[in-house]
């Protein structure tokens, strides 16, 4: 990655992180309900019976109410667990499942690890992002776990990034390893960006 690209990504991430931290508790709760509603409609439209998702951090659009509602409806939900080699392992979400903070400060589910290839069987992947551009390019938080996972999949299901409405932007700085997404889910809408 060039210095200019690295600087551009760092600056945009800092701006997005600051914006997220300024949201009130009421705005976060409202966003989480919007995300749940949008994701439920998305899995219904796709007929998804198995999805991967993530446990949102306090500043991310909330995913827990969606995860719990999906489990109640009989949808199998896989949650990521970071590995030292930069890939993601997966565990099956359970109602009110136990969580820990990873070494990187990210919430992770506790459970039996299924291996990195477990995600190959899902009908839909729901991933975190800092921002996504209108061409479908996703910018994460710089650790590369989801880019490595998406880049290693031979057959990728639809991949939707969960972001706030203002984080769907005209363009994001991109590097060769960055992976695109199919669309975005925000608290107010679901947008298909590429097939």
TIMARKOL-184585 format. One record per residue (C-alpha): residue number from 1; residue in three letters; chain; x, y, z. Coordinates in steps of 0.25 Angstrom, whole numbers, plus 5000, padded with zeros to 4 digits. Example, Ala and Ser with C-alpha at 12.3 -4.5 7.8 and 13.67 -1.06 7.14 Angstrom:
<site resi="1" resn="ALA" chain="A" X="5049" Y="4982" Z="5031"/>
<site resi="2" resn="SER" chain="A" X="5055" Y="4996" Z="5029"/>
This chain:
<site resi="1" resn="UNK" chain="A" X="5000" Y="5000" Z="5000"/>
<site resi="2" resn="UNK" chain="A" X="5006" Y="5014" Z="4996"/>
<site resi="3" resn="UNK" chain="A" X="5008" Y="5024" Z="5007"/>
<site resi="4" resn="UNK" chain="A" X="4997" Y="5033" Z="5001"/>
<site resi="5" resn="UNK" chain="A" X="4987" Y="5022" Z="5000"/>
<site resi="6" resn="UNK" chain="A" X="4990" Y="5018" Z="5015"/>
<site resi="7" resn="UNK" chain="A" X="4988" Y="5033" Z="5019"/>
<site resi="8" resn="UNK" chain="A" X="4975" Y="5034" Z="5012"/>
<site resi="9" resn="UNK" chain="A" X="4969" Y="5022" Z="5018"/>
<site resi="10" resn="UNK" chain="A" X="4974" Y="5026" Z="5032"/>
<site resi="11" resn="UNK" chain="A" X="4968" Y="5040" Z="5031"/>
<site resi="12" resn="UNK" chain="A" X="4955" Y="5034" Z="5026"/>
<site resi="13" resn="UNK" chain="A" X="4954" Y="5024" Z="5037"/>
<site resi="14" resn="UNK" chain="A" X="4957" Y="5035" Z="5047"/>
<site resi="15" resn="UNK" chain="A" X="4946" Y="5043" Z="5042"/>
<site resi="16" resn="UNK" chain="A" X="4936" Y="5032" Z="5042"/>
<site resi="17" resn="UNK" chain="A" X="4940" Y="5027" Z="5056"/>
<site resi="18" resn="UNK" chain="A" X="4938" Y="5041" Z="5061"/>
<site resi="19" resn="UNK" chain="A" X="4925" Y="5042" Z="5055"/>
<site resi="20" resn="UNK" chain="A" X="4920" Y="5029" Z="5061"/>
<site resi="21" resn="UNK" chain="A" X="4925" Y="5033" Z="5075"/>
<site resi="22" resn="UNK" chain="A" X="4916" Y="5046" Z="5074"/>
<site resi="23" resn="UNK" chain="A" X="4903" Y="5038" Z="5072"/>
<site resi="24" resn="UNK" chain="A" X="4894" Y="5038" Z="5084"/>
<site resi="25" resn="UNK" chain="A" X="4889" Y="5025" Z="5091"/>
<site resi="26" resn="UNK" chain="A" X="4875" Y="5028" Z="5085"/>
<site resi="27" resn="UNK" chain="A" X="4881" Y="5029" Z="5071"/>
<site resi="28" resn="UNK" chain="A" X="4888" Y="5016" Z="5073"/>
<site resi="29" resn="UNK" chain="A" X="4876" Y="5009" Z="5078"/>
<site resi="30" resn="UNK" chain="A" X="4868" Y="5014" Z="5066"/>
<site resi="31" resn="UNK" chain="A" X="4879" Y="5010" Z="5056"/>
<site resi="32" resn="UNK" chain="A" X="4879" Y="4996" Z="5062"/>
<site resi="33" resn="UNK" chain="A" X="4864" Y="4994" Z="5060"/>
<site resi="34" resn="UNK" chain="A" X="4865" Y="4999" Z="5046"/>
<site resi="35" resn="UNK" chain="A" X="4877" Y="4989" Z="5043"/>
<site resi="36" resn="UNK" chain="A" X="4868" Y="4978" Z="5049"/>
<site resi="37" resn="UNK" chain="A" X="4857" Y="4981" Z="5040"/>
<site resi="38" resn="UNK" chain="A" X="4865" Y="4983" Z="5028"/>
<site resi="39" resn="UNK" chain="A" X="4873" Y="4970" Z="5030"/>
<site resi="40" resn="UNK" chain="A" X="4860" Y="4962" Z="5033"/>
<site resi="41" resn="UNK" chain="A" X="4854" Y="4967" Z="5020"/>
<site resi="42" resn="UNK" chain="A" X="4867" Y="4964" Z="5012"/>
<site resi="43" resn="UNK" chain="A" X="4868" Y="4949" Z="5018"/>
<site resi="44" resn="UNK" chain="A" X="4853" Y="4947" Z="5014"/>
<site resi="45" resn="UNK" chain="A" X="4855" Y="4952" Z="5000"/>
<site resi="46" resn="UNK" chain="A" X="4867" Y="4943" Z="4998"/>
<site resi="47" resn="UNK" chain="A" X="4861" Y="4931" Z="5005"/>
<site resi="48" resn="UNK" chain="A" X="4873" Y="4930" Z="5014"/>
<site resi="49" resn="UNK" chain="A" X="4873" Y="4919" Z="5024"/>
<site resi="50" resn="UNK" chain="A" X="4888" Y="4921" Z="5028"/>
<site resi="51" resn="UNK" chain="A" X="4895" Y="4934" Z="5029"/>
<site resi="52" resn="UNK" chain="A" X="4908" Y="4939" Z="5035"/>
<site resi="53" resn="UNK" chain="A" X="4908" Y="4952" Z="5043"/>
<site resi="54" resn="UNK" chain="A" X="4916" Y="4959" Z="5054"/>
<site resi="55" resn="UNK" chain="A" X="4914" Y="4964" Z="5068"/>
<site resi="56" resn="UNK" chain="A" X="4914" Y="4979" Z="5067"/>
<site resi="57" resn="UNK" chain="A" X="4923" Y="4988" Z="5075"/>
<site resi="58" resn="UNK" chain="A" X="4917" Y="4999" Z="5083"/>
<site resi="59" resn="UNK" chain="A" X="4919" Y="5009" Z="5072"/>
<site resi="60" resn="UNK" chain="A" X="4915" Y="5000" Z="5060"/>
<site resi="61" resn="UNK" chain="A" X="4900" Y="4999" Z="5055"/>
<site resi="62" resn="UNK" chain="A" X="4895" Y="4989" Z="5065"/>
<site resi="63" resn="UNK" chain="A" X="4893" Y="4974" Z="5060"/>
<site resi="64" resn="UNK" chain="A" X="4889" Y="4967" Z="5073"/>
<site resi="65" resn="UNK" chain="A" X="4874" Y="4969" Z="5072"/>
<site resi="66" resn="UNK" chain="A" X="4875" Y="4964" Z="5057"/>
<site resi="67" resn="UNK" chain="A" X="4883" Y="4952" Z="5062"/>
<site resi="68" resn="UNK" chain="A" X="4874" Y="4948" Z="5073"/>
<site resi="69" resn="UNK" chain="A" X="4862" Y="4950" Z="5064"/>
<site resi="70" resn="UNK" chain="A" X="4868" Y="4941" Z="5053"/>
<site resi="71" resn="UNK" chain="A" X="4871" Y="4930" Z="5063"/>
<site resi="72" resn="UNK" chain="A" X="4857" Y="4930" Z="5068"/>
<site resi="73" resn="UNK" chain="A" X="4852" Y="4929" Z="5053"/>
<site resi="74" resn="UNK" chain="A" X="4861" Y="4916" Z="5051"/>
<site resi="75" resn="UNK" chain="A" X="4872" Y="4923" Z="5043"/>
<site resi="76" resn="UNK" chain="A" X="4886" Y="4918" Z="5046"/>
<site resi="77" resn="UNK" chain="A" X="4895" Y="4929" Z="5049"/>
<site resi="78" resn="UNK" chain="A" X="4910" Y="4928" Z="5049"/>
<site resi="79" resn="UNK" chain="A" X="4919" Y="4938" Z="5056"/>
<site resi="80" resn="UNK" chain="A" X="4933" Y="4941" Z="5053"/>
<site resi="81" resn="UNK" chain="A" X="4945" Y="4938" Z="5063"/>
<site resi="82" resn="UNK" chain="A" X="4958" Y="4944" Z="5059"/>
<site resi="83" resn="UNK" chain="A" X="4970" Y="4935" Z="5057"/>
<site resi="84" resn="UNK" chain="A" X="4985" Y="4939" Z="5058"/>
<site resi="85" resn="UNK" chain="A" X="4987" Y="4935" Z="5044"/>
<site resi="86" resn="UNK" chain="A" X="4978" Y="4947" Z="5039"/>
<site resi="87" resn="UNK" chain="A" X="4966" Y="4938" Z="5035"/>
<site resi="88" resn="UNK" chain="A" X="4953" Y="4936" Z="5042"/>
<site resi="89" resn="UNK" chain="A" X="4948" Y="4924" Z="5049"/>
<site resi="90" resn="UNK" chain="A" X="4933" Y="4922" Z="5051"/>
<site resi="91" resn="UNK" chain="A" X="4924" Y="4918" Z="5063"/>
<site resi="92" resn="UNK" chain="A" X="4909" Y="4916" Z="5063"/>
<site resi="93" resn="UNK" chain="A" X="4901" Y="4928" Z="5070"/>
<site resi="94" resn="UNK" chain="A" X="4892" Y="4923" Z="5081"/>
<site resi="95" resn="UNK" chain="A" X="4881" Y="4932" Z="5088"/>
<site resi="96" resn="UNK" chain="A" X="4888" Y="4940" Z="5099"/>
<site resi="97" resn="UNK" chain="A" X="4901" Y="4934" Z="5095"/>
<site resi="98" resn="UNK" chain="A" X="4914" Y="4937" Z="5103"/>
<site resi="99" resn="UNK" chain="A" X="4923" Y="4948" Z="5098"/>
<site resi="100" resn="UNK" chain="A" X="4937" Y="4952" Z="5100"/>
<site resi="101" resn="UNK" chain="A" X="4946" Y="4964" Z="5096"/>
<site resi="102" resn="UNK" chain="A" X="4956" Y="4959" Z="5086"/>
<site resi="103" resn="UNK" chain="A" X="4971" Y="4964" Z="5087"/>
<site resi="104" resn="UNK" chain="A" X="4967" Y="4975" Z="5077"/>
<site resi="105" resn="UNK" chain="A" X="4955" Y="4980" Z="5086"/>
<site resi="106" resn="UNK" chain="A" X="4945" Y="4974" Z="5077"/>
<site resi="107" resn="UNK" chain="A" X="4933" Y="4966" Z="5083"/>
<site resi="108" resn="UNK" chain="A" X="4934" Y="4951" Z="5079"/>
<site resi="109" resn="UNK" chain="A" X="4924" Y="4940" Z="5082"/>
<site resi="110" resn="UNK" chain="A" X="4929" Y="4928" Z="5090"/>
<site resi="111" resn="UNK" chain="A" X="4926" Y="4914" Z="5085"/>
<site resi="112" resn="UNK" chain="A" X="4931" Y="4902" Z="5077"/>
<site resi="113" resn="UNK" chain="A" X="4940" Y="4906" Z="5066"/>
<site resi="114" resn="UNK" chain="A" X="4936" Y="4901" Z="5052"/>
<site resi="115" resn="UNK" chain="A" X="4948" Y="4905" Z="5044"/>
<site resi="116" resn="UNK" chain="A" X="4950" Y="4916" Z="5033"/>
<site resi="117" resn="UNK" chain="A" X="4942" Y="4908" Z="5022"/>
<site resi="118" resn="UNK" chain="A" X="4929" Y="4907" Z="5030"/>
<site resi="119" resn="UNK" chain="A" X="4925" Y="4921" Z="5024"/>
<site resi="120" resn="UNK" chain="A" X="4925" Y="4914" Z="5010"/>
<site resi="121" resn="UNK" chain="A" X="4911" Y="4908" Z="5013"/>
<site resi="122" resn="UNK" chain="A" X="4904" Y="4921" Z="5017"/>
<site resi="123" resn="UNK" chain="A" X="4893" Y="4927" Z="5008"/>
<site resi="124" resn="UNK" chain="A" X="4897" Y="4942" Z="5012"/>
<site resi="125" resn="UNK" chain="A" X="4909" Y="4949" Z="5018"/>
<site resi="126" resn="UNK" chain="A" X="4907" Y="4961" Z="5027"/>
<site resi="127" resn="UNK" chain="A" X="4920" Y="4968" Z="5029"/>
<site resi="128" resn="UNK" chain="A" X="4924" Y="4981" Z="5037"/>
<site resi="129" resn="UNK" chain="A" X="4930" Y="4993" Z="5029"/>
<site resi="130" resn="UNK" chain="A" X="4935" Y="5007" Z="5032"/>
<site resi="131" resn="UNK" chain="A" X="4929" Y="5011" Z="5018"/>
<site resi="132" resn="UNK" chain="A" X="4925" Y="5006" Z="5005"/>
<site resi="133" resn="UNK" chain="A" X="4925" Y="5013" Z="4991"/>
<site resi="134" resn="UNK" chain="A" X="4914" Y="5013" Z="4981"/>
<site resi="135" resn="UNK" chain="A" X="4922" Y="5003" Z="4973"/>
<site resi="136" resn="UNK" chain="A" X="4922" Y="4993" Z="4984"/>
<site resi="137" resn="UNK" chain="A" X="4936" Y="4995" Z="4989"/>
<site resi="138" resn="UNK" chain="A" X="4937" Y="4993" Z="5004"/>
<site resi="139" resn="UNK" chain="A" X="4947" Y="4999" Z="5013"/>
<site resi="140" resn="UNK" chain="A" X="4948" Y="4992" Z="5027"/>
<site resi="141" resn="UNK" chain="A" X="4956" Y="4997" Z="5039"/>
<site resi="142" resn="UNK" chain="A" X="4969" Y="4992" Z="5034"/>
<site resi="143" resn="UNK" chain="A" X="4971" Y="4979" Z="5040"/>
<site resi="144" resn="UNK" chain="A" X="4968" Y="4971" Z="5027"/>
<site resi="145" resn="UNK" chain="A" X="4961" Y="4959" Z="5033"/>
<site resi="146" resn="UNK" chain="A" X="4948" Y="4960" Z="5025"/>
<site resi="147" resn="UNK" chain="A" X="4956" Y="4964" Z="5012"/>
<site resi="148" resn="UNK" chain="A" X="4965" Y="4951" Z="5014"/>
<site resi="149" resn="UNK" chain="A" X="4952" Y="4943" Z="5016"/>
<site resi="150" resn="UNK" chain="A" X="4945" Y="4948" Z="5004"/>
<site resi="151" resn="UNK" chain="A" X="4957" Y="4947" Z="4996"/>
<site resi="152" resn="UNK" chain="A" X="4959" Y="4933" Z="4999"/>
<site resi="153" resn="UNK" chain="A" X="4945" Y="4928" Z="4996"/>
<site resi="154" resn="UNK" chain="A" X="4943" Y="4921" Z="4982"/>
<site resi="155" resn="UNK" chain="A" X="4928" Y="4922" Z="4982"/>
<site resi="156" resn="UNK" chain="A" X="4923" Y="4935" Z="4990"/>
<site resi="157" resn="UNK" chain="A" X="4909" Y="4937" Z="4994"/>
<site resi="158" resn="UNK" chain="A" X="4903" Y="4951" Z="4994"/>
<site resi="159" resn="UNK" chain="A" X="4911" Y="4960" Z="5003"/>
<site resi="160" resn="UNK" chain="A" X="4905" Y="4972" Z="5010"/>
<site resi="161" resn="UNK" chain="A" X="4912" Y="4982" Z="5019"/>
<site resi="162" resn="UNK" chain="A" X="4905" Y="4988" Z="5030"/>
<site resi="163" resn="UNK" chain="A" X="4907" Y="5003" Z="5031"/>
<site resi="164" resn="UNK" chain="A" X="4900" Y="5016" Z="5035"/>
<site resi="165" resn="UNK" chain="A" X="4894" Y="5024" Z="5024"/>
<site resi="166" resn="UNK" chain="A" X="4904" Y="5034" Z="5023"/>
<site resi="167" resn="UNK" chain="A" X="4915" Y="5024" Z="5021"/>
<site resi="168" resn="UNK" chain="A" X="4910" Y="5020" Z="5007"/>
<site resi="169" resn="UNK" chain="A" X="4920" Y="5030" Z="4999"/>
<site resi="170" resn="UNK" chain="A" X="4924" Y="5033" Z="4985"/>
<site resi="171" resn="UNK" chain="A" X="4938" Y="5026" Z="4986"/>
<site resi="172" resn="UNK" chain="A" X="4947" Y="5020" Z="4996"/>
<site resi="173" resn="UNK" chain="A" X="4962" Y="5018" Z="4995"/>
<site resi="174" resn="UNK" chain="A" X="4965" Y="5004" Z="4991"/>
<site resi="175" resn="UNK" chain="A" X="4976" Y="4995" Z="4990"/>
<site resi="176" resn="UNK" chain="A" X="4978" Y="4982" Z="4982"/>
<site resi="177" resn="UNK" chain="A" X="4974" Y="4973" Z="4994"/>
<site resi="178" resn="UNK" chain="A" X="4961" Y="4980" Z="4997"/>
<site resi="179" resn="UNK" chain="A" X="4949" Y="4973" Z="4994"/>
<site resi="180" resn="UNK" chain="A" X="4935" Y="4978" Z="4988"/>
<site resi="181" resn="UNK" chain="A" X="4922" Y="4975" Z="4994"/>
<site resi="182" resn="UNK" chain="A" X="4908" Y="4972" Z="4987"/>
<site resi="183" resn="UNK" chain="A" X="4901" Y="4983" Z="4995"/>
<site resi="184" resn="UNK" chain="A" X="4899" Y="4991" Z="5008"/>
<site resi="185" resn="UNK" chain="A" X="4889" Y="4990" Z="5019"/>
<site resi="186" resn="UNK" chain="A" X="4887" Y="5003" Z="5026"/>
<site resi="187" resn="UNK" chain="A" X="4877" Y="5007" Z="5037"/>
<site resi="188" resn="UNK" chain="A" X="4867" Y="5012" Z="5026"/>
<site resi="189" resn="UNK" chain="A" X="4870" Y="5004" Z="5014"/>
<site resi="190" resn="UNK" chain="A" X="4876" Y="4992" Z="5007"/>
<site resi="191" resn="UNK" chain="A" X="4884" Y="4996" Z="4994"/>
<site resi="192" resn="UNK" chain="A" X="4889" Y="4986" Z="4983"/>
<site resi="193" resn="UNK" chain="A" X="4902" Y="4991" Z="4978"/>
<site resi="194" resn="UNK" chain="A" X="4907" Y="4980" Z="4969"/>
<site resi="195" resn="UNK" chain="A" X="4904" Y="4965" Z="4966"/>
